[in-house]
């Protein structure tokens, strides 16, 4: 079943020289985890706001379970839990109040909403923060609260804007573990945007790569990787001022002044390793292509 059907979206902000998005089309299926990957300014947040009916498109249409989200203002909130980048509406509420009212306003009885509040406090590791006012939380704590609010009352669809920004590694792990569990146990469709390919690879089943307002490609990462000519990544570090000699057809991606990244085909690996002056190297790592490599492959081709 198709949950979201995004059809040829176009949006240009007043005074902007270029559209924020340019004819974006894609579909998200029931029960999948779909990641929208792009750098800052790619149009990710614009797209997400259009998908939750907070921003009107200049043209195009968005269908949710086959119905246009523009036709009924109450239709989308009954199905979608949305996590924005910021939410000033929560500022004067305590953490416990924010979770309780979110559940109650989505149709839960008072008793059920209290139970849901307590459940969310536990699974999102926020029990110690229950009586803290939201505006006094750290940036990471506020982000975790917005995510917990989005998951209240078991919405059929979650739409999340940068869910792991500002979080420490332990809390990031908690986020991905909980989202996997929600998807697995409830069949919840999860759509999230991020600029962090390494983070996204831990959970997504399909990805859309957004660049300069255009959706460059969509698909399952393991299938898209088959299209890569060079499927190996070699990272080398060397002493300052002593870069190694490479074959003339290889162009390294310079990570720092003393660290390069190379993309190779399997057939090239032996010759490249043999040509390197090992004495000049301080480190060398070989790995298969990642989602980050896939991102650069498609973005650099635009």
NULUMPA-266918 format. One record per residue: residue in one letter; x, y, z of N, C-alpha, C in turn. Coordinates in steps of 0.05 Angstrom, whole numbers, plus 5000, padded with zeros to 4 digits. Layout:
% NULUMPA-266918
<'a', <X, Y, Z>, <X, Y, Z>, <X, Y, Z>>;
...
END
This chain:
% NULUMPA-266918
<'x', <5017, 4976, 5000>, <5000, 5000, 5000>, <5018, 5025, 5000>>;
<'x', <5010, 5045, 4984>, <5024, 5070, 4983>, <5013, 5088, 5005>>;
<'x', <5031, 5097, 5023>, <5024, 5115, 5045>, <5025, 5144, 5035>>;
<'x', <5048, 5152, 5026>, <5052, 5179, 5015>, <5058, 5177, 4985>>;
<'x', <5044, 5194, 4970>, <5049, 5196, 4942>, <5053, 5226, 4936>>;
<'x', <5079, 5233, 4933>, <5087, 5261, 4928>, <5090, 5265, 4898>>;
<'x', <5075, 5284, 4888>, <5073, 5287, 4859>, <5082, 5315, 4850>>;
<'x', <5106, 5316, 4838>, <5116, 5340, 4824>, <5114, 5366, 4840>>;
<'x', <5125, 5365, 4864>, <5124, 5389, 4882>, <5143, 5410, 4873>>;
<'x', <5133, 5435, 4872>, <5150, 5458, 4866>, <5144, 5479, 4887>>;
<'x', <5165, 5491, 4898>, <5162, 5513, 4917>, <5184, 5534, 4913>>;
<'x', <5176, 5559, 4910>, <5196, 5581, 4909>, <5188, 5601, 4930>>;
<'x', <5207, 5608, 4947>, <5202, 5628, 4967>, <5204, 5656, 4955>>;
<'x', <5189, 5674, 4967>, <5188, 5702, 4956>, <5217, 5713, 4957>>;
<'x', <5225, 5725, 4935>, <5251, 5737, 4933>, <5274, 5718, 4927>>;
<'x', <5269, 5692, 4926>, <5290, 5673, 4921>, <5296, 5671, 4891>>;
<'x', <5321, 5667, 4885>, <5329, 5665, 4856>, <5323, 5637, 4845>>;
<'x', <5323, 5617, 4863>, <5319, 5589, 4854>, <5297, 5577, 4871>>;
<'x', <5282, 5558, 4859>, <5262, 5543, 4875>, <5275, 5527, 4898>>;
<'x', <5260, 5525, 4920>, <5270, 5509, 4942>, <5267, 5479, 4935>>;
<'x', <5247, 5473, 4920>, <5246, 5446, 4908>, <5234, 5447, 4880>>;
<'x', <5243, 5428, 4864>, <5239, 5430, 4835>, <5227, 5405, 4824>>;
<'x', <5201, 5402, 4826>, <5187, 5380, 4813>, <5193, 5353, 4827>>;
<'x', <5192, 5353, 4854>, <5198, 5329, 4869>, <5175, 5309, 4868>>;
<'x', <5182, 5284, 4862>, <5162, 5262, 4862>, <5174, 5237, 4874>>;
<'x', <5159, 5224, 4891>, <5167, 5198, 4902>, <5143, 5186, 4918>>;
<'x', <5146, 5161, 4925>, <5126, 5147, 4940>, <5138, 5133, 4964>>;
<'x', <5123, 5131, 4986>, <5131, 5117, 5010>, <5111, 5095, 5015>>;
<'x', <5120, 5071, 5019>, <5102, 5048, 5022>, <5096, 5043, 5052>>;
<'x', <5074, 5029, 5056>, <5065, 5022, 5083>, <5087, 5006, 5098>>;
<'x', <5094, 5015, 5122>, <5112, 5000, 5139>, <5141, 5003, 5134>>;
<'x', <5149, 5020, 5115>, <5178, 5022, 5109>, <5190, 5046, 5124>>;
<'x', <5216, 5045, 5126>, <5232, 5067, 5138>, <5246, 5081, 5114>>;
<'x', <5237, 5106, 5109>, <5247, 5121, 5086>, <5263, 5145, 5095>>;
<'x', <5287, 5147, 5087>, <5304, 5169, 5095>, <5308, 5189, 5072>>;
<'x', <5306, 5214, 5077>, <5312, 5235, 5058>, <5339, 5248, 5066>>;
<'x', <5358, 5244, 5049>, <5386, 5252, 5055>, <5394, 5276, 5038>>;
<'x', <5406, 5296, 5051>, <5415, 5319, 5036>, <5431, 5337, 5054>>;
<'x', <5448, 5354, 5041>, <5464, 5372, 5057>, <5447, 5397, 5065>>;
<'x', <5459, 5415, 5080>, <5444, 5439, 5088>, <5437, 5455, 5064>>;
<'x', <5412, 5465, 5062>, <5403, 5480, 5040>, <5393, 5464, 5016>>;
<'x', <5392, 5437, 5020>, <5382, 5420, 4998>, <5352, 5422, 4994>>;
<'x', <5338, 5432, 5014>, <5308, 5433, 5011>, <5294, 5412, 5028>>;
<'x', <5308, 5400, 5047>, <5296, 5378, 5063>, <5273, 5388, 5080>>;
<'x', <5278, 5409, 5096>, <5257, 5418, 5114>, <5234, 5430, 5099>>;
<'x', <5239, 5443, 5077>, <5217, 5453, 5060>, <5199, 5429, 5051>>;
<'x', <5211, 5408, 5043>, <5196, 5384, 5034>, <5180, 5372, 5057>>;
<'x', <5193, 5369, 5080>, <5179, 5357, 5103>, <5155, 5374, 5111>>;
<'x', <5158, 5401, 5111>, <5136, 5418, 5118>, <5113, 5416, 5098>>;
<'x', <5120, 5412, 5073>, <5099, 5408, 5053>, <5084, 5382, 5059>>;
<'x', <5099, 5361, 5067>, <5088, 5335, 5071>, <5069, 5334, 5095>>;
<'x', <5072, 5353, 5114>, <5054, 5353, 5137>, <5035, 5377, 5136>>;
<'x', <5033, 5389, 5112>, <5013, 5410, 5106>, <5018, 5436, 5122>>;
<'x', <5043, 5441, 5129>, <5050, 5466, 5142>, <5060, 5487, 5122>>;
<'x', <5065, 5479, 5098>, <5075, 5497, 5077>, <5062, 5490, 5051>>;
<'x', <5049, 5510, 5039>, <5035, 5505, 5013>, <5055, 5504, 4990>>;
<'x', <5051, 5486, 4972>, <5067, 5484, 4948>, <5057, 5503, 4927>>;
<'x', <5074, 5512, 4909>, <5066, 5528, 4886>, <5050, 5511, 4866>>;
<'x', <5059, 5486, 4864>, <5045, 5467, 4846>, <5052, 5439, 4855>>;
<'x', <5037, 5420, 4846>, <5041, 5392, 4854>, <5020, 5384, 4874>>;
<'x', <5021, 5359, 4882>, <5001, 5348, 4901>, <5014, 5327, 4919>>;
<'x', <5003, 5325, 4943>, <5012, 5304, 4962>, <4988, 5288, 4970>>;
<'x', <4988, 5262, 4966>, <4967, 5244, 4974>, <4977, 5228, 4998>>;
<'x', <4960, 5225, 5018>, <4965, 5209, 5041>, <4943, 5187, 5042>>;
<'x', <4951, 5162, 5038>, <4932, 5140, 5035>, <4912, 5147, 5014>>;
<'x', <4921, 5159, 4992>, <4904, 5164, 4969>, <4887, 5189, 4970>>;
<'x', <4889, 5204, 4992>, <4872, 5228, 4995>, <4890, 5253, 4997>>;
<'x', <4883, 5274, 4983>, <4899, 5298, 4983>, <4899, 5310, 5011>>;
<'x', <4923, 5317, 5021>, <4925, 5328, 5048>, <4914, 5357, 5049>>;
<'x', <4911, 5369, 5026>, <4902, 5397, 5025>, <4871, 5399, 5028>>;
<'x', <4857, 5377, 5026>, <4828, 5377, 5025>, <4815, 5378, 5053>>;
<'x', <4829, 5368, 5073>, <4817, 5366, 5100>, <4839, 5371, 5120>>;
<'x', <4837, 5393, 5135>, <4858, 5400, 5154>, <4860, 5381, 5177>>;
<'x', <4839, 5366, 5183>, <4840, 5347, 5206>, <4849, 5319, 5198>>;
<'x', <4851, 5314, 5172>, <4857, 5287, 5162>, <4885, 5279, 5169>>;
<'x', <4905, 5296, 5163>, <4933, 5289, 5167>, <4940, 5286, 5196>>;
<'x', <4932, 5304, 5214>, <4940, 5300, 5243>, <4929, 5275, 5255>>;
<'x', <4908, 5264, 5245>, <4897, 5239, 5256>, <4914, 5215, 5249>>;
<'x', <4932, 5218, 5230>, <4947, 5195, 5220>, <4977, 5199, 5224>>;
<'x', <4987, 5223, 5226>, <5016, 5229, 5225>, <5025, 5242, 5251>>;
<'x', <5047, 5231, 5262>, <5061, 5243, 5284>, <5085, 5258, 5272>>;
<'x', <5087, 5284, 5277>, <5107, 5301, 5264>, <5126, 5312, 5285>>;
<'x', <5152, 5309, 5280>, <5172, 5321, 5297>, <5186, 5344, 5282>>;
<'x', <5181, 5369, 5289>, <5194, 5392, 5276>, <5222, 5397, 5287>>;
<'x', <5236, 5415, 5274>, <5262, 5424, 5284>, <5259, 5439, 5311>>;
<'x', <5238, 5455, 5312>, <5232, 5470, 5337>, <5202, 5469, 5342>>;
<'x', <5195, 5472, 5368>, <5167, 5472, 5375>, <5163, 5490, 5400>>;
<'x', <5157, 5515, 5395>, <5155, 5534, 5417>, <5129, 5530, 5433>>;
<'x', <5111, 5514, 5422>, <5086, 5509, 5436>, <5090, 5493, 5461>>;
<'x', <5112, 5478, 5462>, <5118, 5462, 5486>, <5132, 5477, 5508>>;
<'x', <5141, 5501, 5503>, <5160, 5514, 5521>, <5150, 5518, 5549>>;
<'x', <5125, 5523, 5553>, <5115, 5529, 5580>, <5104, 5504, 5594>>;
<'x', <5105, 5481, 5580>, <5096, 5456, 5592>, <5119, 5441, 5604>>;
<'x', <5113, 5425, 5624>, <5133, 5406, 5634>, <5135, 5383, 5614>>;
<'x', <5156, 5367, 5616>, <5159, 5344, 5599>, <5135, 5325, 5602>>;
<'x', <5127, 5320, 5626>, <5104, 5302, 5631>, <5078, 5314, 5619>>;
<'x', <5074, 5340, 5622>, <5050, 5352, 5611>, <5050, 5351, 5580>>;
<'x', <5073, 5356, 5568>, <5074, 5355, 5539>, <5067, 5328, 5528>>;
<'x', <5076, 5307, 5541>, <5070, 5280, 5532>, <5041, 5273, 5538>>;
<'x', <5031, 5280, 5561>, <5003, 5275, 5568>, <4983, 5288, 5548>>;
<'x', <4987, 5314, 5544>, <4968, 5329, 5527>, <4970, 5320, 5498>>;
<'x', <4994, 5312, 5489>, <4997, 5302, 5462>, <4981, 5277, 5458>>;
<'x', <4982, 5259, 5477>, <4967, 5234, 5476>, <4937, 5239, 5478>>;
<'x', <4929, 5257, 5496>, <4900, 5262, 5501>, <4888, 5276, 5477>>;
<'x', <4902, 5295, 5465>, <4892, 5310, 5442>, <4890, 5292, 5417>>;
<'x', <4904, 5269, 5417>, <4901, 5250, 5395>, <4880, 5229, 5400>>;
<'x', <4863, 5234, 5420>, <4840, 5217, 5423>, <4841, 5197, 5446>>;
<'x', <4862, 5197, 5462>, <4864, 5179, 5484>, <4848, 5190, 5508>>;
<'x', <4836, 5172, 5524>, <4822, 5180, 5548>, <4843, 5191, 5568>>;
<'x', <4834, 5204, 5589>, <4853, 5215, 5608>, <4870, 5193, 5621>>;
<'x', <4857, 5171, 5629>, <4871, 5150, 5641>, <4892, 5138, 5622>>;
<'x', <4883, 5133, 5597>, <4901, 5122, 5577>, <4924, 5141, 5570>>;
<'x', <4918, 5167, 5571>, <4939, 5187, 5565>, <4960, 5188, 5587>>;
<'x', <4951, 5184, 5612>, <4970, 5182, 5634>, <4988, 5158, 5631>>;
<'x', <4976, 5136, 5624>, <4992, 5111, 5619>, <5012, 5115, 5596>>;
<'x', <5002, 5129, 5575>, <5019, 5134, 5552>, <5042, 5152, 5560>>;
<'x', <5036, 5173, 5576>, <5057, 5191, 5585>, <5079, 5175, 5600>>;
<'x', <5071, 5158, 5618>, <5090, 5142, 5634>, <5106, 5123, 5616>>;
<'x', <5093, 5111, 5596>, <5107, 5093, 5578>, <5128, 5108, 5562>>;
<'x', <5120, 5132, 5552>, <5139, 5147, 5536>, <5163, 5158, 5553>>;
<'x', <5157, 5166, 5577>, <5179, 5175, 5595>, <5199, 5152, 5599>>;
<'x', <5189, 5128, 5601>, <5207, 5105, 5605>, <5223, 5098, 5580>>;
<'x', <5210, 5095, 5557>, <5224, 5085, 5534>, <5243, 5106, 5522>>;
<'x', <5237, 5132, 5528>, <5255, 5153, 5518>, <5274, 5163, 5539>>;
<'x', <5275, 5148, 5562>, <5295, 5153, 5583>, <5293, 5182, 5593>>;
<'x', <5267, 5191, 5599>, <5263, 5218, 5608>, <5248, 5219, 5635>>;
<'x', <5248, 5197, 5649>, <5233, 5196, 5674>, <5243, 5218, 5694>>;
<'x', <5269, 5222, 5695>, <5280, 5242, 5713>, <5273, 5271, 5705>>;
<'x', <5263, 5274, 5681>, <5257, 5301, 5671>, <5227, 5307, 5671>>;
<'x', <5211, 5289, 5682>, <5181, 5292, 5680>, <5171, 5319, 5688>>;
<'x', <5182, 5330, 5710>, <5171, 5355, 5720>, <5188, 5379, 5712>>;
<'x', <5206, 5376, 5694>, <5223, 5398, 5684>, <5208, 5413, 5663>>;
<'x', <5208, 5440, 5664>, <5196, 5456, 5643>, <5212, 5453, 5617>>;
<'x', <5198, 5450, 5595>, <5211, 5445, 5569>, <5231, 5466, 5561>>;
<'x', <5224, 5491, 5567>, <5242, 5513, 5559>, <5269, 5513, 5573>>;
<'x', <5271, 5498, 5595>, <5295, 5497, 5611>, <5313, 5473, 5604>>;
<'x', <5303, 5457, 5586>, <5319, 5433, 5578>, <5342, 5441, 5560>>;
<'x', <5361, 5424, 5558>, <5383, 5428, 5539>, <5373, 5423, 5510>>;
<'x', <5389, 5431, 5490>, <5380, 5428, 5463>, <5374, 5399, 5456>>;
<'x', <5392, 5381, 5465>, <5387, 5352, 5460>, <5363, 5341, 5474>>;
<'x', <5358, 5350, 5499>, <5334, 5341, 5513>, <5309, 5351, 5500>>;
<'x', <5309, 5376, 5491>, <5285, 5386, 5477>, <5280, 5370, 5451>>;
<'x', <5301, 5363, 5437>, <5297, 5348, 5412>, <5286, 5320, 5419>>;
<'x', <5296, 5308, 5440>, <5285, 5281, 5448>, <5256, 5284, 5456>>;
<'x', <5249, 5305, 5470>, <5221, 5310, 5477>, <5203, 5312, 5453>>;
<'x', <5212, 5328, 5433>, <5196, 5331, 5408>, <5192, 5304, 5394>>;
<'x', <5213, 5287, 5395>, <5210, 5261, 5383>, <5191, 5244, 5399>>;
<'x', <5192, 5245, 5426>, <5174, 5229, 5442>, <5145, 5238, 5438>>;
<'x', <5141, 5265, 5435>, <5114, 5276, 5430>, <5103, 5265, 5403>>;
<'x', <5120, 5264, 5383>, <5112, 5254, 5357>, <5103, 5225, 5358>>;
<'x', <5115, 5209, 5376>, <5108, 5181, 5377>, <5085, 5175, 5396>>;
<'x', <5073, 5195, 5408>, <5051, 5191, 5427>, <5026, 5181, 5412>>;
<'x', <5012, 5163, 5425>, <4986, 5153, 5415>, <4989, 5136, 5389>>;
<'x', <5013, 5127, 5384>, <5017, 5107, 5363>, <5006, 5115, 5336>>;
<'x', <5015, 5138, 5326>, <5007, 5147, 5299>, <5016, 5126, 5278>>;
<'x', <5000, 5124, 5256>, <5007, 5105, 5235>, <5032, 5112, 5220>>;
<'x', <5038, 5139, 5219>, <5061, 5149, 5204>, <5076, 5168, 5222>>;
<'x', <5103, 5167, 5221>, <5120, 5186, 5235>, <5135, 5202, 5214>>;
<'x', <5135, 5228, 5216>, <5151, 5245, 5198>, <5170, 5262, 5216>>;
<'x', <5196, 5257, 5214>, <5215, 5267, 5233>, <5236, 5284, 5219>>;
<'x', <5240, 5308, 5230>, <5259, 5327, 5218>, <5285, 5327, 5235>>;
<'x', <5306, 5314, 5225>, <5332, 5312, 5238>, <5329, 5301, 5267>>;
<'x', <5320, 5277, 5271>, <5315, 5267, 5298>, <5339, 5263, 5316>>;
<'x', <5363, 5262, 5305>, <5386, 5257, 5323>, <5405, 5281, 5325>>;
<'x', <5399, 5303, 5313>, <5415, 5327, 5317>, <5417, 5334, 5346>>;
<'x', <5440, 5344, 5355>, <5444, 5353, 5383>, <5445, 5331, 5404>>;
<'x', <5442, 5305, 5396>, <5442, 5284, 5415>, <5469, 5271, 5418>>;
<'x', <5475, 5262, 5442>, <5501, 5248, 5447>, <5498, 5220, 5436>>;
<'x', <5521, 5206, 5432>, <5520, 5179, 5420>, <5501, 5160, 5434>>;
<'x', <5500, 5161, 5460>, <5482, 5142, 5475>, <5453, 5147, 5468>>;
<'x', <5445, 5173, 5467>, <5417, 5180, 5460>, <5411, 5174, 5430>>;
<'x', <5431, 5177, 5413>, <5427, 5170, 5385>, <5421, 5140, 5382>>;
<'x', <5436, 5124, 5397>, <5430, 5095, 5396>, <5402, 5089, 5406>>;
<'x', <5394, 5103, 5427>, <5367, 5099, 5438>, <5346, 5106, 5417>>;
<'x', <5350, 5128, 5402>, <5332, 5137, 5381>, <5329, 5115, 5360>>;
<'x', <5351, 5106, 5349>, <5349, 5086, 5328>, <5337, 5060, 5338>>;
<'x', <5344, 5051, 5362>, <5333, 5027, 5373>, <5302, 5029, 5377>>;
<'x', <5293, 5052, 5387>, <5264, 5056, 5391>, <5249, 5058, 5365>>;
<'x', <5261, 5071, 5345>, <5248, 5074, 5320>, <5246, 5047, 5306>>;
<'x', <5267, 5031, 5307>, <5265, 5004, 5296>, <5243, 4988, 5310>>;
<'x', <5242, 4990, 5336>, <5222, 4975, 5351>, <5193, 4984, 5344>>;
<'x', <5189, 5010, 5342>, <5163, 5020, 5334>, <5155, 5010, 5306>>;
<'x', <5174, 5011, 5288>, <5169, 5002, 5261>, <5163, 4972, 5261>>;
<'x', <5179, 4956, 5275>, <5176, 4927, 5275>, <5150, 4918, 5290>>;
<'x', <5145, 4929, 5313>, <5123, 4920, 5329>, <5096, 4930, 5321>>;
<'x', <5095, 4954, 5309>, <5069, 4967, 5302>, <5065, 4971, 5272>>;
<'x', <5086, 4965, 5257>, <5084, 4969, 5228>, <5082, 4999, 5220>>;
<'x', <5092, 5016, 5238>, <5091, 5045, 5233>, <5110, 5052, 5210>>;
<'x', <5099, 5068, 5192>, <5115, 5080, 5170>, <5131, 5103, 5181>>;
<'x', <5157, 5103, 5176>, <5174, 5124, 5187>, <5189, 5139, 5164>>;
<'x', <5186, 5165, 5164>, <5200, 5182, 5144>, <5216, 5202, 5160>>;
<'x', <5242, 5203, 5154>, <5258, 5223, 5168>, <5278, 5236, 5149>>;
<'x', <5286, 5260, 5156>, <5306, 5274, 5140>, <5332, 5277, 5157>>;
<'x', <5354, 5277, 5144>, <5380, 5279, 5157>, <5401, 5288, 5137>>;
<'x', <5423, 5299, 5148>, <5446, 5305, 5131>, <5469, 5285, 5137>>;
<'x', <5464, 5267, 5156>, <5484, 5249, 5165>, <5480, 5221, 5153>>;
<'x', <5495, 5215, 5132>, <5491, 5190, 5118>, <5499, 5166, 5135>>;
<'x', <5520, 5169, 5151>, <5529, 5147, 5168>, <5507, 5139, 5188>>;
<'x', <5494, 5160, 5200>, <5472, 5154, 5218>, <5448, 5141, 5204>>;
<'x', <5442, 5152, 5181>, <5418, 5142, 5166>, <5421, 5113, 5158>>;
<'x', <5445, 5105, 5152>, <5450, 5078, 5142>, <5442, 5056, 5163>>;
<'x', <5441, 5064, 5188>, <5435, 5045, 5209>, <5407, 5035, 5209>>;
<'x', <5389, 5050, 5195>, <5361, 5043, 5198>, <5344, 5043, 5172>>;
<'x', <5352, 5059, 5152>, <5334, 5063, 5129>, <5333, 5038, 5112>>;
<'x', <5309, 5034, 5100>, <5305, 5013, 5080>, <5305, 5025, 5052>>;
<'x', <5296, 5049, 5049>, <5299, 5063, 5023>, <5307, 5092, 5029>>;
<'x', <5321, 5103, 5009>, <5332, 5130, 5013>, <5325, 5147, 4989>>;
<'x', <5320, 5173, 4994>, <5318, 5193, 4973>, <5340, 5213, 4977>>;
<'x', <5356, 5218, 4956>, <5378, 5237, 4958>, <5370, 5263, 4946>>;
<'x', <5370, 5284, 4963>, <5360, 5310, 4955>, <5385, 5329, 4952>>;
<'x', <5386, 5343, 4929>, <5408, 5361, 4924>, <5398, 5386, 4909>>;
<'x', <5403, 5409, 4921>, <5395, 5434, 4909>, <5366, 5434, 4899>>;
<'x', <5349, 5424, 4916>, <5320, 5424, 4910>, <5310, 5402, 4892>>;
<'x', <5328, 5385, 4883>, <5320, 5363, 4865>, <5324, 5336, 4879>>;
<'x', <5306, 5318, 4874>, <5309, 5290, 4884>, <5325, 5275, 4862>>;
<'x', <5350, 5270, 4869>, <5369, 5259, 4850>, <5363, 5229, 4844>>;
<'x', <5357, 5214, 4865>, <5352, 5185, 4862>, <5337, 5175, 4887>>;
<'x', <5322, 5154, 4883>, <5309, 5140, 4906>, <5314, 5110, 4902>>;
<'x', <5315, 5096, 4924>, <5318, 5067, 4922>, <5329, 5055, 4947>>;
<'x', <5331, 5029, 4948>, <5343, 5015, 4971>, <5374, 5018, 4968>>;
<'x', <5387, 5025, 4990>, <5416, 5030, 4988>, <5432, 5007, 4976>>;
<'x', <5425, 4982, 4984>, <5441, 4959, 4974>, <5437, 4955, 4944>>;
<'x', <5414, 4964, 4933>, <5410, 4962, 4904>, <5424, 4985, 4890>>;
<'x', <5422, 5009, 4901>, <5435, 5032, 4889>, <5465, 5029, 4888>>;
<'x', <5476, 5015, 4908>, <5505, 5011, 4909>, <5515, 4994, 4886>>;
<'x', <5497, 4977, 4875>, <5505, 4961, 4852>, <5512, 4978, 4828>>;
<'x', <5502, 5002, 4827>, <5507, 5020, 4805>, <5534, 5034, 4807>>;
<'x', <5547, 5032, 4830>, <5573, 5045, 4834>, <5594, 5030, 4818>>;
<'x', <5609, 5044, 4802>, <5631, 5032, 4788>, <5653, 5024, 4807>>;
<'x', <5659, 5042, 4826>, <5680, 5037, 4845>, <5667, 5032, 4872>>;
<'x', <5667, 5007, 4881>, <5652, 4998, 4904>, <5669, 4995, 4929>>;
<'x', <5695, 5002, 4927>, <5713, 5000, 4950>, <5722, 5028, 4957>>;
<'x', <5726, 5033, 4983>, <5735, 5058, 4993>, <5762, 5054, 5008>>;
<'x', <5782, 5067, 4998>, <5809, 5065, 5011>, <5815, 5092, 5023>>;
<'x', <5820, 5093, 5049>, <5827, 5117, 5063>, <5856, 5115, 5072>>;
<'x', <5872, 5135, 5065>, <5900, 5134, 5072>, <5908, 5160, 5086>>;
<'x', <5926, 5157, 5106>, <5937, 5181, 5119>, <5967, 5180, 5116>>;
<'x', <5979, 5203, 5115>, <6008, 5205, 5110>, <6020, 5228, 5126>>;
<'x', <6047, 5228, 5127>, <6061, 5248, 5142>, <6058, 5275, 5127>>;
<'x', <6057, 5297, 5142>, <6055, 5324, 5130>, <6076, 5329, 5109>>;
<'x', <6067, 5338, 5086>, <6086, 5345, 5064>, <6096, 5321, 5049>>;
<'x', <6087, 5296, 5055>, <6097, 5273, 5041>, <6074, 5256, 5030>>;
<'x', <6057, 5267, 5012>, <6035, 5252, 5001>, <6045, 5229, 4984>>;
<'x', <6031, 5207, 4983>, <6040, 5184, 4967>, <6034, 5189, 4937>>;
<'x', <6048, 5174, 4921>, <6044, 5175, 4892>, <6021, 5156, 4884>>;
<'x', <6003, 5166, 4868>, <5980, 5150, 4859>, <5981, 5147, 4829>>;
<'x', <5966, 5127, 4820>, <5962, 5123, 4791>, <5949, 5148, 4780>>;
<'x', <5956, 5155, 4755>, <5947, 5180, 4743>, <5917, 5182, 4740>>;
<'x', <5903, 5160, 4738>, <5874, 5161, 4734>, <5858, 5163, 4760>>;
<'x', <5872, 5164, 4783>, <5858, 5165, 4809>, <5859, 5194, 4819>>;
<'x', <5835, 5204, 4827>, <5833, 5231, 4838>, <5823, 5228, 4867>>;
<'x', <5839, 5233, 4887>, <5831, 5229, 4915>, <5812, 5251, 4924>>;
<'x', <5795, 5244, 4943>, <5779, 5264, 4957>, <5796, 5272, 4982>>;
<'x', <5803, 5297, 4984>, <5821, 5306, 5006>, <5804, 5311, 5030>>;
<'x', <5807, 5295, 5051>, <5792, 5298, 5075>, <5805, 5319, 5093>>;
<'x', <5832, 5317, 5096>, <5848, 5337, 5110>, <5874, 5340, 5095>>;
<'x', <5892, 5356, 5105>, <5917, 5360, 5092>, <5934, 5335, 5091>>;
<'x', <5928, 5316, 5109>, <5944, 5291, 5110>, <5927, 5266, 5108>>;
<'x', <5903, 5268, 5098>, <5885, 5244, 5096>, <5869, 5246, 5070>>;
<'x', <5871, 5225, 5054>, <5857, 5223, 5029>, <5837, 5200, 5029>>;
<'x', <5818, 5202, 5011>, <5799, 5180, 5007>, <5798, 5174, 4977>>;
<'x', <5799, 5148, 4971>, <5799, 5139, 4943>, <5777, 5119, 4939>>;
<'x', <5764, 5121, 4915>, <5744, 5101, 4908>, <5755, 5084, 4886>>;
<'x', <5754, 5057, 4890>, <5767, 5039, 4872>, <5748, 5017, 4863>>;
<'x', <5754, 5006, 4840>, <5742, 4981, 4831>, <5758, 4958, 4842>>;
<'x', <5746, 4935, 4844>, <5760, 4911, 4854>, <5785, 4906, 4838>>;
<'x', <5782, 4910, 4811>, <5805, 4904, 4793>, <5829, 4923, 4797>>;
<'x', <5824, 4946, 4809>, <5845, 4966, 4813>, <5861, 4962, 4839>>;
<'x', <5849, 4948, 4857>, <5860, 4948, 4885>, <5889, 4938, 4886>>;
<'x', <5895, 4916, 4873>, <5922, 4905, 4874>, <5943, 4924, 4864>>;
<'x', <5938, 4937, 4842>, <5957, 4956, 4830>, <5961, 4980, 4847>>;
<'x', <5939, 4990, 4859>, <5940, 5014, 4875>, <5956, 5009, 4900>>;
<'x', <5951, 4987, 4914>, <5966, 4980, 4938>, <5996, 4976, 4932>>;
<'x', <6001, 4963, 4909>, <6029, 4958, 4902>, <6044, 4984, 4897>>;
<'x', <6030, 5004, 4886>, <6043, 5029, 4879>, <6048, 5048, 4902>>;
<'x', <6033, 5044, 4924>, <6035, 5062, 4947>, <6062, 5058, 4961>>;
<'x', <6074, 5080, 4969>, <6098, 5079, 4985>, <6089, 5076, 5014>>;
<'x', <6090, 5052, 5024>, <6079, 5046, 5050>, <6094, 5061, 5072>>;
<'x', <6119, 5067, 5068>, <6135, 5081, 5088>, <6124, 5109, 5093>>;
<'x', <6110, 5121, 5073>, <6099, 5148, 5077>, <6072, 5148, 5091>>;
<'x', <6060, 5125, 5093>, <6033, 5123, 5104>, <6034, 5120, 5135>>;
<'x', <6015, 5134, 5148>, <6012, 5131, 5177>, <5987, 5115, 5184>>;
<'x', <5969, 5111, 5164>, <5945, 5096, 5168>, <5933, 5088, 5141>>;
<'x', <5919, 5066, 5140>, <5906, 5057, 5116>, <5882, 5040, 5123>>;
<'x', <5858, 5047, 5112>, <5834, 5032, 5117>, <5820, 5026, 5091>>;
<'x', <5811, 5001, 5088>, <5796, 4992, 5065>, <5769, 4983, 5073>>;
<'x', <5748, 4992, 5059>, <5721, 4984, 5066>, <5703, 4984, 5041>>;
<'x', <5680, 4971, 5044>, <5661, 4972, 5022>, <5648, 5000, 5022>>;
<'x', <5636, 5007, 4999>, <5623, 5033, 4997>, <5600, 5035, 5017>>;
<'x', <5597, 5059, 5028>, <5576, 5064, 5048>, <5554, 5082, 5035>>;
<'x', <5533, 5087, 5051>, <5512, 5105, 5041>, <5524, 5133, 5036>>;
<'x', <5543, 5141, 5052>, <5556, 5167, 5047>, <5570, 5168, 5020>>;
<'x', <5583, 5146, 5013>, <5596, 5144, 4987>, <5575, 5145, 4964>>;
<'x', <5553, 5132, 4969>, <5531, 5132, 4950>, <5521, 5160, 4946>>;
<'x', <5518, 5175, 4968>, <5509, 5202, 4967>, <5528, 5219, 4949>>;
<'x', <5554, 5218, 4955>, <5573, 5234, 4939>, <5573, 5225, 4910>>;
<'x', <5569, 5200, 4905>, <5569, 5190, 4877>, <5547, 5204, 4861>>;
<'x', <5523, 5205, 4872>, <5500, 5217, 4858>, <5501, 5247, 4858>>;
<'x', <5509, 5259, 4880>, <5510, 5288, 4881>, <5532, 5300, 4863>>;
<'x', <5555, 5287, 4863>, <5577, 5297, 4846>, <5570, 5294, 4816>>;
<'x', <5552, 5276, 4809>, <5545, 5272, 4781>, <5525, 5293, 4771>>;
<'x', <5513, 5308, 4790>, <5493, 5328, 4781>, <5507, 5352, 4768>>;
END
